[in-house]
Amino acid sequence: MTTKKQATRALEGERTLSKDIPNYQGTYSTSNTRWSLDNGWENGNGATPGVLYYETYFDLTGYQLDDLTLMPIAATLQDPGIYSTNDTTPQMLEMNVISQERISPAQMLNAFSNNQAFSFPETTQDWNNITFGEWKLKLLSKEFDTTTLFGDMEIKNFGSGSPCVVQKLYIYRVFFYVPADGKSLTIPASRMVLSALITAEKDLVYMQRLRRNYELQGSLT
């Protein structure tokens, strides 16, 4: 007879999770404050002008079914490529996030409007639920013909790196940029990479993590 520990042992140990995120090429409309849609990217509609984002997730269902905990080790965004526009608005804000809870477009705009990253005082996210966060200030740096390139002016990291017992870890690339009507924006393809340790904790510890997760989110999904 195979015990539960023997059945799940192959899943334990260090793992590297990765998720590809497609590029974006689109234009902004001031009449309805919307970005055009491309490659699965979404905009905040009229309620959240200037917000452009992509949402995906790491599927942890198999780990949760086997009562395993994901312990984050390190996370990074790989984004080789050029960020460009044909507008002259000089500043664009960016956040790249791995979160244990979903984040709405309205919450994204609230964070940018209050000049804060997710989980800080003026936002609604709990710090422990933000596994990884990266905040960037991009400024126009060079012009060639009608294309203007963005360069990173500041890069700040945030997030708790807390252990995860959720079914999904949500991944977000979020941008806040309000150009003139009809102006374009290009964002290169990227990849979110998460290195983690998958482990079976003692029952009491694991149950406490489930309880805490339920209290913070109201749901395990």
C-alpha positions as CSV (number, residue, x, y, z in Angstrom):
1,M,0.0,0.0,0.0
2,T,1.3,3.5,-0.9
3,T,1.1,6.0,1.9
4,K,0.2,9.6,1.4
5,K,3.7,10.7,2.2
6,Q,5.2,8.3,-0.4
7,A,2.6,9.5,-3.0
8,T,3.5,13.1,-2.6
9,R,7.3,12.9,-2.0
10,A,8.0,13.3,-5.7
11,L,6.4,16.7,-5.6
12,E,8.5,18.0,-2.8
13,G,11.8,19.8,-3.2
14,E,13.0,22.9,-5.1
15,R,10.9,23.9,-8.2
16,T,11.1,26.7,-10.7
17,L,7.7,28.0,-12.0
18,S,7.5,30.2,-15.0
19,K,4.7,31.9,-17.0
20,D,5.1,33.7,-20.3
21,I,3.3,37.0,-20.8
22,P,2.7,38.2,-24.4
23,N,3.7,41.6,-25.8
24,Y,1.3,44.5,-26.1
25,Q,0.8,46.9,-29.0
26,G,-2.1,49.3,-28.9
27,T,-3.5,52.8,-28.8
28,Y,-5.4,54.9,-26.3
29,S,-8.7,56.6,-26.8
30,T,-9.5,59.7,-24.7
31,S,-13.2,59.6,-25.6
32,N,-13.9,56.4,-23.6
33,T,-10.6,56.3,-21.6
34,R,-9.7,52.8,-23.0
35,W,-6.7,51.1,-24.3
36,S,-7.3,48.9,-27.4
37,L,-7.1,45.2,-26.6
38,D,-4.3,43.0,-27.7
39,N,-2.9,39.5,-26.8
40,G,-5.1,39.1,-23.8
41,W,-4.2,42.5,-22.2
42,E,-7.1,44.3,-20.5
43,N,-7.8,47.9,-19.7
44,G,-9.7,49.5,-16.8
45,N,-12.5,50.8,-19.0
46,G,-14.0,54.2,-18.1
47,A,-13.8,53.7,-14.4
48,T,-10.1,53.3,-14.4
49,P,-8.6,55.6,-17.0
50,G,-5.0,54.9,-18.0
51,V,-4.8,51.4,-16.4
52,L,-3.5,48.6,-18.7
53,Y,-2.9,45.2,-17.3
54,Y,-2.3,41.5,-18.0
55,E,-3.5,38.8,-15.6
56,T,-2.5,35.1,-15.4
57,Y,-1.6,32.7,-12.6
58,F,0.6,29.8,-11.4
59,D,-1.7,26.8,-10.8
60,L,-0.9,25.3,-7.4
61,T,-4.0,23.0,-7.2
62,G,-1.9,19.8,-7.3
63,Y,0.2,21.0,-4.3
64,Q,-2.9,22.0,-2.3
65,L,-4.6,18.7,-3.0
66,D,-1.6,16.9,-1.5
67,D,-1.5,19.3,1.5
68,L,1.9,20.8,0.4
69,T,3.1,24.3,1.1
70,L,5.0,26.5,-1.4
71,M,7.8,28.4,0.2
72,P,9.0,31.2,-2.2
73,I,12.7,31.6,-2.5
74,A,13.1,34.2,-5.2
75,A,11.1,35.8,-8.0
76,T,12.0,37.9,-11.1
77,L,10.5,39.3,-14.2
78,Q,12.4,38.7,-17.4
79,D,11.5,41.5,-19.9
80,P,14.2,42.0,-22.5
81,G,12.9,44.4,-25.1
82,I,11.9,48.0,-25.9
83,Y,9.1,50.0,-24.3
84,S,8.0,52.7,-26.6
85,T,5.3,55.3,-27.5
86,N,4.7,58.0,-30.1
87,D,3.4,60.3,-27.4
88,T,5.3,62.9,-25.3
89,T,3.7,62.3,-21.9
90,P,7.0,61.8,-20.0
91,Q,6.0,59.4,-17.1
92,M,4.7,55.8,-17.0
93,L,4.3,53.7,-13.8
94,E,4.6,49.9,-13.8
95,M,3.9,47.2,-11.2
96,N,4.8,43.5,-11.6
97,V,3.1,41.4,-8.9
98,I,2.6,37.8,-7.7
99,S,-0.4,37.8,-5.4
100,Q,-2.3,35.3,-3.4
101,E,-5.5,37.2,-4.1
102,R,-7.0,38.7,-7.2
103,I,-6.6,42.4,-7.8
104,S,-9.2,44.5,-9.6
105,P,-8.6,47.3,-12.1
106,A,-10.2,49.7,-9.5
107,Q,-7.6,48.6,-6.9
108,M,-4.9,49.1,-9.5
109,L,-5.9,52.7,-10.1
110,N,-6.3,53.3,-6.4
111,A,-2.7,52.3,-5.8
112,F,-1.3,54.4,-8.6
113,S,-3.5,57.4,-7.7
114,N,-2.2,57.3,-4.1
115,N,1.4,56.9,-5.3
116,Q,1.7,53.6,-3.5
117,A,2.3,49.9,-4.3
118,F,-0.1,47.2,-3.4
119,S,-0.2,46.3,0.4
120,F,0.8,49.8,1.6
121,P,-1.5,51.9,3.8
122,E,-3.7,53.5,1.1
123,T,-4.4,50.2,-0.6
124,T,-6.6,47.3,0.4
125,Q,-4.2,44.3,0.0
126,D,-2.6,42.5,2.9
127,W,1.2,42.5,2.8
128,N,1.3,38.8,3.5
129,N,-0.7,38.1,0.4
130,I,1.7,39.9,-1.9
131,T,4.3,37.2,-2.6
132,F,6.4,39.4,-4.9
133,G,6.2,43.0,-6.0
134,E,8.2,45.3,-8.2
135,W,7.4,49.0,-8.8
136,K,9.0,51.0,-11.6
137,L,9.0,54.6,-12.7
138,K,9.7,54.8,-16.4
139,L,10.6,58.1,-18.1
140,L,11.0,59.1,-21.8
141,S,14.7,58.8,-22.5
142,K,15.4,59.1,-26.2
143,E,13.6,59.9,-29.5
144,F,14.0,58.4,-32.9
145,D,11.7,59.8,-35.6
146,T,8.2,59.3,-34.3
147,T,9.1,56.6,-31.7
148,T,9.9,57.5,-28.1
149,L,11.7,55.1,-25.8
150,F,11.1,54.6,-22.1
151,G,14.0,54.0,-19.6
152,D,13.7,52.9,-16.0
153,M,14.3,55.8,-13.7
154,E,13.5,54.0,-10.4
155,I,13.0,50.3,-9.4
156,K,11.6,49.4,-6.0
157,N,10.8,45.9,-4.6
158,F,8.0,45.0,-2.1
159,G,6.1,41.9,-1.0
160,S,6.4,39.5,1.9
161,G,7.5,36.2,0.3
162,S,5.1,34.4,2.6
163,P,4.5,30.7,2.2
164,C,1.5,29.8,0.1
165,V,-1.3,27.2,0.5
166,V,-3.6,28.7,-2.2
167,Q,-4.9,27.1,-5.4
168,K,-3.6,29.9,-7.6
169,L,-0.9,32.5,-7.4
170,Y,-2.1,35.4,-9.5
171,I,0.4,37.2,-11.7
172,Y,0.0,40.8,-12.8
173,R,1.8,43.2,-15.1
174,V,0.1,46.6,-14.6
175,F,0.8,50.0,-16.3
176,F,-0.5,53.4,-15.7
177,Y,-0.1,55.8,-18.7
178,V,-2.5,58.5,-20.0
179,P,-1.2,59.7,-23.4
180,A,-3.0,61.9,-25.9
181,D,-5.9,60.5,-28.1
182,G,-4.8,57.8,-30.6
183,K,-1.2,57.6,-29.3
184,S,0.4,54.1,-29.1
185,L,2.2,52.0,-26.5
186,T,4.4,49.0,-27.1
187,I,5.4,46.6,-24.2
188,P,7.7,43.7,-24.9
189,A,6.9,40.0,-24.1
190,S,8.1,38.9,-20.7
191,R,8.3,36.0,-18.3
192,M,7.6,35.8,-14.6
193,V,9.9,33.2,-12.8
194,L,9.4,32.0,-9.3
195,S,11.8,29.7,-7.5
196,A,10.3,27.9,-4.6
197,L,10.6,25.0,-2.1
198,I,7.6,22.6,-2.1
199,T,7.3,20.9,1.3
200,A,5.0,19.0,3.6
201,E,4.6,20.8,6.9
202,K,3.4,19.4,10.2
203,D,-0.4,19.2,10.2
204,L,-1.0,21.9,12.9
205,V,1.3,24.4,11.0
206,Y,-0.5,23.6,7.7
207,M,-3.9,24.0,9.3
208,Q,-2.9,27.3,10.8
209,R,-1.8,28.5,7.3
210,L,-5.2,27.5,5.9
211,R,-7.0,29.3,8.7
212,R,-5.0,32.5,8.2
213,N,-5.5,32.4,4.4
214,Y,-9.3,32.0,4.9
215,E,-9.4,34.9,7.4
216,L,-7.4,37.2,5.0
217,Q,-9.3,36.3,1.8
218,G,-12.5,34.8,2.9
219,S,-11.9,32.0,0.4
220,L,-9.2,29.5,-0.6
221,T,-9.7,30.1,-4.3
